[in-house]
Amino acid sequence: MKIHLTAVIKAKEEHRSEVLEVLQNMVKETRKEEACELYNLHQGIEDNNHFVFYEIWKSKEGLAQHNEQPYIKAFGSLIDEKLQEVPQLYITNLI
């Protein structure tokens, strides 16, 4: 079953450029993954410190494998210092 995931990320103002660079690298690398069907990054219009990923994965296993990649772990190292809060993740099925 396909997995649809939405992730909401809120960067601290002073770290926005660095966070954006890491997120853009995640897009570049993730789109190469076999289990990835869609991986789009959006930036807020009213608050450009807000980023939203919309993702579609072929399976739970593919998403789990994605979460073990070094570029995802690199993002994880930013959370405490460079984000306003822990990212919000919504894992859903299309109905």
N, CA, C and O atoms as a CHARMM CRD file, in Angstrom:
* protein
*
  380
    1    1 MET  N      0.83600  -1.17900   0.00000 PROA 1      0.00000
    2    1 MET  CA     0.00000   0.00000   0.00000 PROA 1      0.00000
    3    1 MET  C      0.88500   1.24800   0.00000 PROA 1      0.00000
    4    1 MET  O      1.87600   1.31800   0.72800 PROA 1      0.00000
    5    2 LYS  N      0.52100   2.21500  -0.81300 PROA 2      0.00000
    6    2 LYS  CA     1.27700   3.46500  -0.87200 PROA 2      0.00000
    7    2 LYS  C      1.09100   4.26200   0.41800 PROA 2      0.00000
    8    2 LYS  O      0.04200   4.21300   1.06000 PROA 2      0.00000
    9    3 ILE  N      2.13000   4.98500   0.76800 PROA 3      0.00000
   10    3 ILE  CA     2.11500   5.84000   1.95000 PROA 3      0.00000
   11    3 ILE  C      2.22900   7.28600   1.48400 PROA 3      0.00000
   12    3 ILE  O      3.11600   7.62600   0.70000 PROA 3      0.00000
   13    4 HSD  N      1.33100   8.13000   1.97000 PROA 4      0.00000
   14    4 HSD  CA     1.37300   9.56700   1.69600 PROA 4      0.00000
   15    4 HSD  C      1.83100  10.23900   2.98800 PROA 4      0.00000
   16    4 HSD  O      1.29100   9.96800   4.06100 PROA 4      0.00000
   17    5 LEU  N      2.81200  11.10000   2.87900 PROA 5      0.00000
   18    5 LEU  CA     3.35900  11.75000   4.05900 PROA 5      0.00000
   19    5 LEU  C      3.45300  13.24500   3.81500 PROA 5      0.00000
   20    5 LEU  O      3.90100  13.69500   2.76100 PROA 5      0.00000
   21    6 THR  N      3.02000  14.00300   4.81200 PROA 6      0.00000
   22    6 THR  CA     3.19400  15.45200   4.80200 PROA 6      0.00000
   23    6 THR  C      4.01400  15.80000   6.03800 PROA 6      0.00000
   24    6 THR  O      3.69000  15.37000   7.14500 PROA 6      0.00000
   25    7 ALA  N      5.06300  16.57100   5.85000 PROA 7      0.00000
   26    7 ALA  CA     5.92400  16.99100   6.95700 PROA 7      0.00000
   27    7 ALA  C      5.97200  18.51500   6.98200 PROA 7      0.00000
   28    7 ALA  O      6.22600  19.15500   5.96200 PROA 7      0.00000
   29    8 VAL  N      5.72600  19.08700   8.15500 PROA 8      0.00000
   30    8 VAL  CA     5.76000  20.53600   8.33200 PROA 8      0.00000
   31    8 VAL  C      6.98600  20.87100   9.17900 PROA 8      0.00000
   32    8 VAL  O      7.14800  20.37400  10.29300 PROA 8      0.00000
   33    9 ILE  N      7.83800  21.72100   8.62400 PROA 9      0.00000
   34    9 ILE  CA     9.11600  22.07600   9.24000 PROA 9      0.00000
   35    9 ILE  C      9.15800  23.58500   9.41200 PROA 9      0.00000
   36    9 ILE  O      8.86800  24.33400   8.47900 PROA 9      0.00000
   37   10 LYS  N      9.52100  24.02800  10.61200 PROA 10     0.00000
   38   10 LYS  CA     9.58400  25.46000  10.89600 PROA 10     0.00000
   39   10 LYS  C     11.00400  25.81500  11.32500 PROA 10     0.00000
   40   10 LYS  O     11.42900  25.50600  12.43800 PROA 10     0.00000
   41   11 ALA  N     11.72100  26.46300  10.42600 PROA 11     0.00000
   42   11 ALA  CA    13.10200  26.85400  10.69900 PROA 11     0.00000
   43   11 ALA  C     13.14200  28.11900  11.54500 PROA 11     0.00000
   44   11 ALA  O     12.26000  28.97200  11.44800 PROA 11     0.00000
   45   12 LYS  N     14.16000  28.22900  12.36300 PROA 12     0.00000
   46   12 LYS  CA    14.40700  29.49600  13.05500 PROA 12     0.00000
   47   12 LYS  C     14.89100  30.49700  12.00900 PROA 12     0.00000
   48   12 LYS  O     15.64800  30.14900  11.10300 PROA 12     0.00000
   49   13 GLU  N     14.44600  31.73300  12.14600 PROA 13     0.00000
   50   13 GLU  CA    14.76800  32.79400  11.17500 PROA 13     0.00000
   51   13 GLU  C     16.26000  32.84200  10.84400 PROA 13     0.00000
   52   13 GLU  O     16.64000  32.91500   9.67500 PROA 13     0.00000
   53   14 GLU  N     17.09300  32.80000  11.86500 PROA 14     0.00000
   54   14 GLU  CA    18.53100  32.95800  11.65800 PROA 14     0.00000
   55   14 GLU  C     19.18600  31.73000  11.02000 PROA 14     0.00000
   56   14 GLU  O     20.34400  31.79100  10.60700 PROA 14     0.00000
   57   15 HSD  N     18.46000  30.63100  10.93900 PROA 15     0.00000
   58   15 HSD  CA    19.00300  29.40500  10.34800 PROA 15     0.00000
   59   15 HSD  C     18.27200  28.98900   9.07000 PROA 15     0.00000
   60   15 HSD  O     18.53800  27.91600   8.52900 PROA 15     0.00000
   61   16 ARG  N     17.35400  29.82800   8.58300 PROA 16     0.00000
   62   16 ARG  CA    16.53500  29.46600   7.43200 PROA 16     0.00000
   63   16 ARG  C     17.36900  29.03700   6.22400 PROA 16     0.00000
   64   16 ARG  O     17.06400  28.01500   5.60900 PROA 16     0.00000
   65   17 SER  N     18.40100  29.78200   5.87300 PROA 17     0.00000
   66   17 SER  CA    19.21200  29.45200   4.68600 PROA 17     0.00000
   67   17 SER  C     19.88300  28.09400   4.82200 PROA 17     0.00000
   68   17 SER  O     19.89700  27.30100   3.88100 PROA 17     0.00000
   69   18 GLU  N     20.43100  27.83700   5.98300 PROA 18     0.00000
   70   18 GLU  CA    21.10600  26.55400   6.21400 PROA 18     0.00000
   71   18 GLU  C     20.10300  25.40100   6.17300 PROA 18     0.00000
   72   18 GLU  O     20.37600  24.36100   5.57200 PROA 18     0.00000
   73   19 VAL  N     18.94500  25.58200   6.80900 PROA 19     0.00000
   74   19 VAL  CA    17.91300  24.54700   6.79900 PROA 19     0.00000
   75   19 VAL  C     17.44600  24.29900   5.36400 PROA 19     0.00000
   76   19 VAL  O     17.30800  23.15100   4.94100 PROA 19     0.00000
   77   20 LEU  N     17.20600  25.37000   4.62300 PROA 20     0.00000
   78   20 LEU  CA    16.75900  25.22900   3.23900 PROA 20     0.00000
   79   20 LEU  C     17.77700  24.45300   2.40900 PROA 20     0.00000
   80   20 LEU  O     17.39500  23.60700   1.60000 PROA 20     0.00000
   81   21 GLU  N     19.04400  24.72500   2.59500 PROA 21     0.00000
   82   21 GLU  CA    20.09000  24.01500   1.85800 PROA 21     0.00000
   83   21 GLU  C     20.04400  22.51400   2.14400 PROA 21     0.00000
   84   21 GLU  O     20.16600  21.70000   1.22900 PROA 21     0.00000
   85   22 VAL  N     19.86800  22.15500   3.40900 PROA 22     0.00000
   86   22 VAL  CA    19.77700  20.74000   3.78700 PROA 22     0.00000
   87   22 VAL  C     18.52300  20.11200   3.18200 PROA 22     0.00000
   88   22 VAL  O     18.57500  18.99100   2.67600 PROA 22     0.00000
   89   23 LEU  N     17.39700  20.82800   3.22800 PROA 23     0.00000
   90   23 LEU  CA    16.15100  20.30600   2.67000 PROA 23     0.00000
   91   23 LEU  C     16.25800  20.10300   1.16200 PROA 23     0.00000
   92   23 LEU  O     15.77900  19.10000   0.63400 PROA 23     0.00000
   93   24 GLN  N     16.87700  21.04100   0.47700 PROA 24     0.00000
   94   24 GLN  CA    17.03400  20.90800  -0.97300 PROA 24     0.00000
   95   24 GLN  C     17.93600  19.72300  -1.32600 PROA 24     0.00000
   96   24 GLN  O     17.71300  19.05600  -2.33600 PROA 24     0.00000
   97   25 ASN  N     18.93900  19.46100  -0.51100 PROA 25     0.00000
   98   25 ASN  CA    19.78000  18.27800  -0.73100 PROA 25     0.00000
   99   25 ASN  C     18.96400  17.00800  -0.51200 PROA 25     0.00000
  100   25 ASN  O     19.13000  16.02700  -1.23700 PROA 25     0.00000
  101   26 MET  N     18.08500  17.02500   0.48600 PROA 26     0.00000
  102   26 MET  CA    17.21700  15.87200   0.71700 PROA 26     0.00000
  103   26 MET  C     16.36100  15.59300  -0.51500 PROA 26     0.00000
  104   26 MET  O     16.18500  14.43600  -0.89800 PROA 26     0.00000
  105   27 VAL  N     15.82900  16.64000  -1.13500 PROA 27     0.00000
  106   27 VAL  CA    15.01500  16.46400  -2.34200 PROA 27     0.00000
  107   27 VAL  C     15.85300  15.81700  -3.44300 PROA 27     0.00000
  108   27 VAL  O     15.43600  14.83800  -4.06300 PROA 27     0.00000
  109   28 LYS  N     17.02400  16.37000  -3.67200 PROA 28     0.00000
  110   28 LYS  CA    17.89600  15.86100  -4.73400 PROA 28     0.00000
  111   28 LYS  C     18.21500  14.37800  -4.53600 PROA 28     0.00000
  112   28 LYS  O     18.14000  13.59200  -5.48100 PROA 28     0.00000
  113   29 GLU  N     18.56500  14.00600  -3.32900 PROA 29     0.00000
  114   29 GLU  CA    18.96600  12.62400  -3.04900 PROA 29     0.00000
  115   29 GLU  C     17.76600  11.68300  -2.96000 PROA 29     0.00000
  116   29 GLU  O     17.82100  10.56300  -3.46700 PROA 29     0.00000
  117   30 THR  N     16.70100  12.12200  -2.32900 PROA 30     0.00000
  118   30 THR  CA    15.53700  11.26200  -2.12200 PROA 30     0.00000
  119   30 THR  C     14.87600  10.88200  -3.43600 PROA 30     0.00000
  120   30 THR  O     14.40000   9.75700  -3.58600 PROA 30     0.00000
  121   31 ARG  N     14.84100  11.78700  -4.37000 PROA 31     0.00000
  122   31 ARG  CA    14.20300  11.49000  -5.66000 PROA 31     0.00000
  123   31 ARG  C     14.90700  10.36900  -6.41400 PROA 31     0.00000
  124   31 ARG  O     14.35800   9.82500  -7.37200 PROA 31     0.00000
  125   32 LYS  N     16.10600  10.02500  -5.99200 PROA 32     0.00000
  126   32 LYS  CA    16.84500   8.90600  -6.59300 PROA 32     0.00000
  127   32 LYS  C     16.43600   7.55600  -5.99900 PROA 32     0.00000
  128   32 LYS  O     16.75200   6.51000  -6.56500 PROA 32     0.00000
  129   33 GLU  N     15.74000   7.57300  -4.87100 PROA 33     0.00000
  130   33 GLU  CA    15.37500   6.33400  -4.18900 PROA 33     0.00000
  131   33 GLU  C     14.28800   5.59100  -4.96900 PROA 33     0.00000
  132   33 GLU  O     13.33900   6.19800  -5.46500 PROA 33     0.00000
  133   34 GLU  N     14.44100   4.28300  -5.06700 PROA 34     0.00000
  134   34 GLU  CA    13.51500   3.45300  -5.83700 PROA 34     0.00000
  135   34 GLU  C     12.09300   3.50600  -5.26700 PROA 34     0.00000
  136   34 GLU  O     11.12800   3.47000  -6.03100 PROA 34     0.00000
  137   35 ALA  N     11.94900   3.58900  -3.96900 PROA 35     0.00000
  138   35 ALA  CA    10.62200   3.56200  -3.33500 PROA 35     0.00000
  139   35 ALA  C      9.90200   4.91000  -3.38000 PROA 35     0.00000
  140   35 ALA  O      8.72400   4.99300  -3.03300 PROA 35     0.00000
  141   36 CYS  N     10.58700   5.94200  -3.79700 PROA 36     0.00000
  142   36 CYS  CA    10.01100   7.29100  -3.82200 PROA 36     0.00000
  143   36 CYS  C      9.22300   7.51200  -5.11000 PROA 36     0.00000
  144   36 CYS  O      9.75700   7.39100  -6.21200 PROA 36     0.00000
  145   37 GLU  N      7.94000   7.83900  -4.94600 PROA 37     0.00000
  146   37 GLU  CA     7.12200   8.18800  -6.11300 PROA 37     0.00000
  147   37 GLU  C      6.99400   9.70100  -6.27800 PROA 37     0.00000
  148   37 GLU  O      6.91000  10.20400  -7.39900 PROA 37     0.00000
  149   38 LEU  N      6.97900  10.41600  -5.16700 PROA 38     0.00000
  150   38 LEU  CA     6.85300  11.87400  -5.21000 PROA 38     0.00000
  151   38 LEU  C      7.51300  12.43800  -3.96400 PROA 38     0.00000
  152   38 LEU  O      7.34700  11.90200  -2.86900 PROA 38     0.00000
  153   39 TYR  N      8.25900  13.51500  -4.13300 PROA 39     0.00000
  154   39 TYR  CA     8.93500  14.14200  -2.99400 PROA 39     0.00000
  155   39 TYR  C      9.07800  15.61900  -3.31900 PROA 39     0.00000
  156   39 TYR  O     10.06400  16.04100  -3.92300 PROA 39     0.00000
  157   40 ASN  N      8.08700  16.39800  -2.91400 PROA 40     0.00000
  158   40 ASN  CA     8.07000  17.82700  -3.23100 PROA 40     0.00000
  159   40 ASN  C      8.23000  18.66600  -1.97300 PROA 40     0.00000
  160   40 ASN  O      7.67100  18.35600  -0.92200 PROA 40     0.00000
  161   41 LEU  N      8.99800  19.72200  -2.10400 PROA 41     0.00000
  162   41 LEU  CA     9.23700  20.66800  -1.01700 PROA 41     0.00000
  163   41 LEU  C      8.55600  21.99100  -1.35500 PROA 41     0.00000
  164   41 LEU  O      8.68600  22.51000  -2.46400 PROA 41     0.00000
  165   42 HSD  N      7.82800  22.52300  -0.37600 PROA 42     0.00000
  166   42 HSD  CA     7.14000  23.80500  -0.52400 PROA 42     0.00000
  167   42 HSD  C      7.64400  24.75300   0.55700 PROA 42     0.00000
  168   42 HSD  O      8.06200  24.32100   1.63200 PROA 42     0.00000
  169   43 GLN  N      7.60000  26.05800   0.25900 PROA 43     0.00000
  170   43 GLN  CA     7.97600  27.07800   1.23400 PROA 43     0.00000
  171   43 GLN  C      6.79300  28.00400   1.44200 PROA 43     0.00000
  172   43 GLN  O      6.10400  28.37200   0.49000 PROA 43     0.00000
  173   44 GLY  N      6.55900  28.38400   2.70600 PROA 44     0.00000
  174   44 GLY  CA     5.44000  29.25700   3.03000 PROA 44     0.00000
  175   44 GLY  C      5.54100  30.60500   2.34000 PROA 44     0.00000
  176   44 GLY  O      6.63200  31.15300   2.18600 PROA 44     0.00000
  177   45 ILE  N      4.40300  31.13600   1.92900 PROA 45     0.00000
  178   45 ILE  CA     4.35300  32.46400   1.32300 PROA 45     0.00000
  179   45 ILE  C      4.28900  33.52700   2.41100 PROA 45     0.00000
  180   45 ILE  O      5.00700  34.52500   2.35400 PROA 45     0.00000
  181   46 GLU  N      3.43400  33.31300   3.39500 PROA 46     0.00000
  182   46 GLU  CA     3.28800  34.29500   4.47600 PROA 46     0.00000
  183   46 GLU  C      4.42200  34.21000   5.49000 PROA 46     0.00000
  184   46 GLU  O      4.77500  35.21100   6.11400 PROA 46     0.00000
  185   47 ASP  N      4.98900  33.03200   5.65500 PROA 47     0.00000
  186   47 ASP  CA     6.12100  32.85000   6.57000 PROA 47     0.00000
  187   47 ASP  C      7.13400  31.95400   5.86300 PROA 47     0.00000
  188   47 ASP  O      6.96900  30.73500   5.81000 PROA 47     0.00000
  189   48 ASN  N      8.17200  32.56400   5.32800 PROA 48     0.00000
  190   48 ASN  CA     9.12800  31.77300   4.54600 PROA 48     0.00000
  191   48 ASN  C     10.09200  30.95900   5.40600 PROA 48     0.00000
  192   48 ASN  O     11.04400  30.37500   4.88600 PROA 48     0.00000
  193   49 ASN  N      9.85600  30.91600   6.70300 PROA 49     0.00000
  194   49 ASN  CA    10.58900  30.00100   7.58500 PROA 49     0.00000
  195   49 ASN  C      9.89100  28.64900   7.66200 PROA 49     0.00000
  196   49 ASN  O     10.43000  27.70800   8.24400 PROA 49     0.00000
  197   50 HSD  N      8.68900  28.54200   7.07800 PROA 50     0.00000
  198   50 HSD  CA     7.91800  27.29500   7.09700 PROA 50     0.00000
  199   50 HSD  C      8.12800  26.53900   5.79400 PROA 50     0.00000
  200   50 HSD  O      8.04500  27.10500   4.70400 PROA 50     0.00000
  201   51 PHE  N      8.39900  25.25400   5.93200 PROA 51     0.00000
  202   51 PHE  CA     8.59000  24.37500   4.79000 PROA 51     0.00000
  203   51 PHE  C      7.66100  23.17700   4.94500 PROA 51     0.00000
  204   51 PHE  O      7.41500  22.70700   6.05500 PROA 51     0.00000
  205   52 VAL  N      7.15300  22.69100   3.82400 PROA 52     0.00000
  206   52 VAL  CA     6.26600  21.53600   3.84600 PROA 52     0.00000
  207   52 VAL  C      6.72600  20.55200   2.77100 PROA 52     0.00000
  208   52 VAL  O      6.88800  20.91300   1.60500 PROA 52     0.00000
  209   53 PHE  N      6.93200  19.30600   3.18700 PROA 53     0.00000
  210   53 PHE  CA     7.19100  18.23000   2.24600 PROA 53     0.00000
  211   53 PHE  C      5.88400  17.50600   1.98400 PROA 53     0.00000
  212   53 PHE  O      5.11000  17.25800   2.90800 PROA 53     0.00000
  213   54 TYR  N      5.63800  17.16800   0.72500 PROA 54     0.00000
  214   54 TYR  CA     4.56100  16.24800   0.38600 PROA 54     0.00000
  215   54 TYR  C      5.21800  15.08300  -0.32700 PROA 54     0.00000
  216   54 TYR  O      5.91500  15.26100  -1.32600 PROA 54     0.00000
  217   55 GLU  N      4.98600  13.88100   0.19900 PROA 55     0.00000
  218   55 GLU  CA     5.70000  12.69800  -0.27200 PROA 55     0.00000
  219   55 GLU  C      4.72200  11.56700  -0.55400 PROA 55     0.00000
  220   55 GLU  O      3.68400  11.44500   0.09700 PROA 55     0.00000
  221   56 ILE  N      5.07000  10.74700  -1.52800 PROA 56     0.00000
  222   56 ILE  CA     4.35100   9.49300  -1.76600 PROA 56     0.00000
  223   56 ILE  C      5.40200   8.39600  -1.88100 PROA 56     0.00000
  224   56 ILE  O      6.36400   8.50100  -2.64100 PROA 56     0.00000
  225   57 TRP  N      5.18500   7.33700  -1.09900 PROA 57     0.00000
  226   57 TRP  CA     6.10900   6.19900  -1.05500 PROA 57     0.00000
  227   57 TRP  C      5.38700   4.94400  -1.50300 PROA 57     0.00000
  228   57 TRP  O      4.19200   4.78500  -1.25300 PROA 57     0.00000
  229   58 LYS  N      6.10200   4.06000  -2.16000 PROA 58     0.00000
  230   58 LYS  CA     5.51900   2.81400  -2.65300 PROA 58     0.00000
  231   58 LYS  C      5.09000   1.88800  -1.52300 PROA 58     0.00000
  232   58 LYS  O      4.17200   1.08400  -1.68700 PROA 58     0.00000
  233   59 SER  N      5.76400   2.00100  -0.36200 PROA 59     0.00000
  234   59 SER  CA     5.46600   1.08500   0.75100 PROA 59     0.00000
  235   59 SER  C      6.01000   1.64300   2.06100 PROA 59     0.00000
  236   59 SER  O      6.82200   2.56800   2.07700 PROA 59     0.00000
  237   60 LYS  N      5.53800   1.05200   3.15700 PROA 60     0.00000
  238   60 LYS  CA     6.07100   1.40000   4.48400 PROA 60     0.00000
  239   60 LYS  C      7.54700   1.04800   4.56400 PROA 60     0.00000
  240   60 LYS  O      8.33700   1.77000   5.17200 PROA 60     0.00000
  241   61 GLU  N      7.91100  -0.06500   3.94600 PROA 61     0.00000
  242   61 GLU  CA     9.31100  -0.50900   3.96700 PROA 61     0.00000
  243   61 GLU  C     10.20900   0.49700   3.24400 PROA 61     0.00000
  244   61 GLU  O     11.31700   0.78400   3.69700 PROA 61     0.00000
  245   62 GLY  N      9.72800   1.02500   2.12700 PROA 62     0.00000
  246   62 GLY  CA    10.49400   2.02700   1.39400 PROA 62     0.00000
  247   62 GLY  C     10.69000   3.29400   2.19000 PROA 62     0.00000
  248   62 GLY  O     11.76700   3.89000   2.17000 PROA 62     0.00000
  249   63 LEU  N      9.64100   3.71100   2.89700 PROA 63     0.00000
  250   63 LEU  CA     9.75100   4.88900   3.75600 PROA 63     0.00000
  251   63 LEU  C     10.72200   4.62700   4.90200 PROA 63     0.00000
  252   63 LEU  O     11.52500   5.49200   5.25100 PROA 63     0.00000
  253   64 ALA  N     10.64900   3.44000   5.48000 PROA 64     0.00000
  254   64 ALA  CA    11.56900   3.09300   6.57400 PROA 64     0.00000
  255   64 ALA  C     13.01500   3.12400   6.09000 PROA 64     0.00000
  256   64 ALA  O     13.89800   3.60900   6.79800 PROA 64     0.00000
  257   65 GLN  N     13.25700   2.61100   4.89500 PROA 65     0.00000
  258   65 GLN  CA    14.61000   2.62100   4.33000 PROA 65     0.00000
  259   65 GLN  C     15.06900   4.06700   4.07900 PROA 65     0.00000
  260   65 GLN  O     16.22900   4.40600   4.31600 PROA 65     0.00000
  261   66 HSD  N     14.16000   4.90300   3.60300 PROA 66     0.00000
  262   66 HSD  CA    14.44900   6.31800   3.37700 PROA 66     0.00000
  263   66 HSD  C     14.92500   6.98500   4.66700 PROA 66     0.00000
  264   66 HSD  O     15.88800   7.75200   4.66400 PROA 66     0.00000
  265   67 ASN  N     14.24100   6.68400   5.76100 PROA 67     0.00000
  266   67 ASN  CA    14.56200   7.31700   7.04100 PROA 67     0.00000
  267   67 ASN  C     15.93100   6.93100   7.58300 PROA 67     0.00000
  268   67 ASN  O     16.41600   7.55500   8.52600 PROA 67     0.00000
  269   68 GLU  N     16.56200   5.91400   7.00400 PROA 68     0.00000
  270   68 GLU  CA    17.89700   5.48500   7.42900 PROA 68     0.00000
  271   68 GLU  C     19.01900   6.08800   6.58400 PROA 68     0.00000
  272   68 GLU  O     20.19500   5.84200   6.85300 PROA 68     0.00000
  273   69 GLN  N     18.67100   6.86200   5.57900 PROA 69     0.00000
  274   69 GLN  CA    19.67400   7.42900   4.67000 PROA 69     0.00000
  275   69 GLN  C     20.47300   8.53400   5.37000 PROA 69     0.00000
  276   69 GLN  O     19.93000   9.23000   6.22900 PROA 69     0.00000
  277   70 PRO  N     21.75100   8.70600   5.01800 PROA 70     0.00000
  278   70 PRO  CA    22.59900   9.70400   5.69400 PROA 70     0.00000
  279   70 PRO  C     22.08600  11.13400   5.54500 PROA 70     0.00000
  280   70 PRO  O     22.26000  11.93200   6.46700 PROA 70     0.00000
  281   71 TYR  N     21.46400  11.48800   4.42600 PROA 71     0.00000
  282   71 TYR  CA    20.96800  12.85400   4.24800 PROA 71     0.00000
  283   71 TYR  C     19.73600  13.11800   5.11000 PROA 71     0.00000
  284   71 TYR  O     19.45500  14.27000   5.44000 PROA 71     0.00000
  285   72 ILE  N     19.00800  12.08600   5.47500 PROA 72     0.00000
  286   72 ILE  CA    17.88200  12.24600   6.40200 PROA 72     0.00000
  287   72 ILE  C     18.42000  12.37400   7.83100 PROA 72     0.00000
  288   72 ILE  O     17.92200  13.18100   8.61600 PROA 72     0.00000
  289   73 LYS  N     19.40200  11.60400   8.14900 PROA 73     0.00000
  290   73 LYS  CA    20.02500  11.70500   9.47400 PROA 73     0.00000
  291   73 LYS  C     20.70300  13.07400   9.65400 PROA 73     0.00000
  292   73 LYS  O     20.70600  13.62000  10.75800 PROA 73     0.00000
  293   74 ALA  N     21.27000  13.62300   8.58700 PROA 74     0.00000
  294   74 ALA  CA    21.87600  14.95800   8.65600 PROA 74     0.00000
  295   74 ALA  C     20.81800  15.99700   9.00400 PROA 74     0.00000
  296   74 ALA  O     21.07600  16.91500   9.78100 PROA 74     0.00000
  297   75 PHE  N     19.62800  15.85200   8.42800 PROA 75     0.00000
  298   75 PHE  CA    18.53600  16.75800   8.77700 PROA 75     0.00000
  299   75 PHE  C     18.17300  16.59900  10.25000 PROA 75     0.00000
  300   75 PHE  O     17.93600  17.59000  10.94100 PROA 75     0.00000
  301   76 GLY  N     18.12900  15.37300  10.72700 PROA 76     0.00000
  302   76 GLY  CA    17.78900  15.12200  12.12800 PROA 76     0.00000
  303   76 GLY  C     18.71400  15.84100  13.09800 PROA 76     0.00000
  304   76 GLY  O     18.29800  16.21500  14.19500 PROA 76     0.00000
  305   77 SER  N     19.95500  16.03300  12.70300 PROA 77     0.00000
  306   77 SER  CA    20.91300  16.71000  13.58800 PROA 77     0.00000
  307   77 SER  C     20.62300  18.20500  13.71500 PROA 77     0.00000
  308   77 SER  O     21.16500  18.85900  14.60700 PROA 77     0.00000
  309   78 LEU  N     19.78000  18.75900  12.84100 PROA 78     0.00000
  310   78 LEU  CA    19.42900  20.18700  12.89500 PROA 78     0.00000
  311   78 LEU  C     18.27600  20.49400  13.85000 PROA 78     0.00000
  312   78 LEU  O     18.11500  21.63200  14.29100 PROA 78     0.00000
  313   79 ILE  N     17.48900  19.49300  14.16300 PROA 79     0.00000
  314   79 ILE  CA    16.19700  19.72200  14.81500 PROA 79     0.00000
  315   79 ILE  C     16.31300  20.53600  16.09600 PROA 79     0.00000
  316   79 ILE  O     15.62500  21.54700  16.23700 PROA 79     0.00000
  317   80 ASP  N     17.15600  20.12800  17.02500 PROA 80     0.00000
  318   80 ASP  CA    17.20700  20.79400  18.32900 PROA 80     0.00000
  319   80 ASP  C     17.65900  22.24500  18.24700 PROA 80     0.00000
  320   80 ASP  O     17.11600  23.10100  18.94500 PROA 80     0.00000
  321   81 GLU  N     18.63600  22.52800  17.41000 PROA 81     0.00000
  322   81 GLU  CA    19.23800  23.85600  17.38500 PROA 81     0.00000
  323   81 GLU  C     18.64800  24.80000  16.33800 PROA 81     0.00000
  324   81 GLU  O     18.56000  26.00300  16.58200 PROA 81     0.00000
  325   82 LYS  N     18.24700  24.28900  15.19400 PROA 82     0.00000
  326   82 LYS  CA    17.95000  25.16700  14.06500 PROA 82     0.00000
  327   82 LYS  C     16.46700  25.25700  13.68700 PROA 82     0.00000
  328   82 LYS  O     16.08900  26.04200  12.81800 PROA 82     0.00000
  329   83 LEU  N     15.63300  24.44800  14.34500 PROA 83     0.00000
  330   83 LEU  CA    14.19800  24.49800  14.06900 PROA 83     0.00000
  331   83 LEU  C     13.44900  25.08000  15.25900 PROA 83     0.00000
  332   83 LEU  O     13.90000  24.99100  16.40000 PROA 83     0.00000
  333   84 GLN  N     12.29600  25.67600  14.97000 PROA 84     0.00000
  334   84 GLN  CA    11.45700  26.24500  16.02400 PROA 84     0.00000
  335   84 GLN  C     10.85200  25.15200  16.89900 PROA 84     0.00000
  336   84 GLN  O     10.63400  25.35300  18.09400 PROA 84     0.00000
  337   85 GLU  N     10.58400  23.99900  16.30000 PROA 85     0.00000
  338   85 GLU  CA     9.95700  22.87900  17.00800 PROA 85     0.00000
  339   85 GLU  C     10.22900  21.59900  16.22900 PROA 85     0.00000
  340   85 GLU  O     10.71800  21.63400  15.10000 PROA 85     0.00000
  341   86 VAL  N      9.90900  20.48600  16.84100 PROA 86     0.00000
  342   86 VAL  CA    10.05600  19.19800  16.17100 PROA 86     0.00000
  343   86 VAL  C      9.11600  19.17800  14.95900 PROA 86     0.00000
  344   86 VAL  O      7.97200  19.62000  15.06700 PROA 86     0.00000
  345   87 PRO  N      9.57700  18.67600  13.81400 PROA 87     0.00000
  346   87 PRO  CA     8.70200  18.63300  12.63200 PROA 87     0.00000
  347   87 PRO  C      7.41500  17.84800  12.90700 PROA 87     0.00000
  348   87 PRO  O      7.41800  16.85600  13.63500 PROA 87     0.00000
  349   88 GLN  N      6.33700  18.30600  12.31900 PROA 88     0.00000
  350   88 GLN  CA     5.05600  17.61300  12.41600 PROA 88     0.00000
  351   88 GLN  C      4.94500  16.68200  11.21600 PROA 88     0.00000
  352   88 GLN  O      5.11800  17.11200  10.07500 PROA 88     0.00000
  353   89 LEU  N      4.65900  15.41300  11.46900 PROA 89     0.00000
  354   89 LEU  CA     4.53900  14.42600  10.40900 PROA 89     0.00000
  355   89 LEU  C      3.11800  13.89100  10.37700 PROA 89     0.00000
  356   89 LEU  O      2.54600  13.55700  11.41400 PROA 89     0.00000
  357   90 TYR  N      2.55500  13.81300   9.18000 PROA 90     0.00000
  358   90 TYR  CA     1.22900  13.25900   8.97200 PROA 90     0.00000
  359   90 TYR  C      1.37200  12.13900   7.95600 PROA 90     0.00000
  360   90 TYR  O      1.64600  12.39300   6.78300 PROA 90     0.00000
  361   91 ILE  N      1.18700  10.90100   8.39800 PROA 91     0.00000
  362   91 ILE  CA     1.27800   9.73700   7.52300 PROA 91     0.00000
  363   91 ILE  C     -0.13400   9.26500   7.24900 PROA 91     0.00000
  364   91 ILE  O     -0.88400   8.93500   8.16800 PROA 91     0.00000
  365   92 THR  N     -0.49400   9.23700   5.95300 PROA 92     0.00000
  366   92 THR  CA    -1.88300   8.99400   5.58200 PROA 92     0.00000
  367   92 THR  C     -2.00200   8.03400   4.41000 PROA 92     0.00000
  368   92 THR  O     -1.02200   7.69400   3.74600 PROA 92     0.00000
  369   93 ASN  N     -3.23600   7.61000   4.18200 PROA 93     0.00000
  370   93 ASN  CA    -3.62100   6.85900   2.98600 PROA 93     0.00000
  371   93 ASN  C     -4.52800   7.75500   2.16600 PROA 93     0.00000
  372   93 ASN  O     -5.29200   8.54300   2.72100 PROA 93     0.00000
  373   94 LEU  N     -4.45100   7.64400   0.87900 PROA 94     0.00000
  374   94 LEU  CA    -5.34800   8.36500  -0.01100 PROA 94     0.00000
  375   94 LEU  C     -6.71200   7.68900   0.02200 PROA 94     0.00000
  376   94 LEU  O     -6.81400   6.47000  -0.11600 PROA 94     0.00000
  377   95 ILE  N     -7.76900   8.49500   0.20800 PROA 95     0.00000
  378   95 ILE  CA    -9.12600   7.91500   0.22600 PROA 95     0.00000
  379   95 ILE  C     -9.97400   8.51200  -0.87800 PROA 95     0.00000
  380   95 ILE  O    -11.14200   8.15200  -1.02400 PROA 95     0.00000
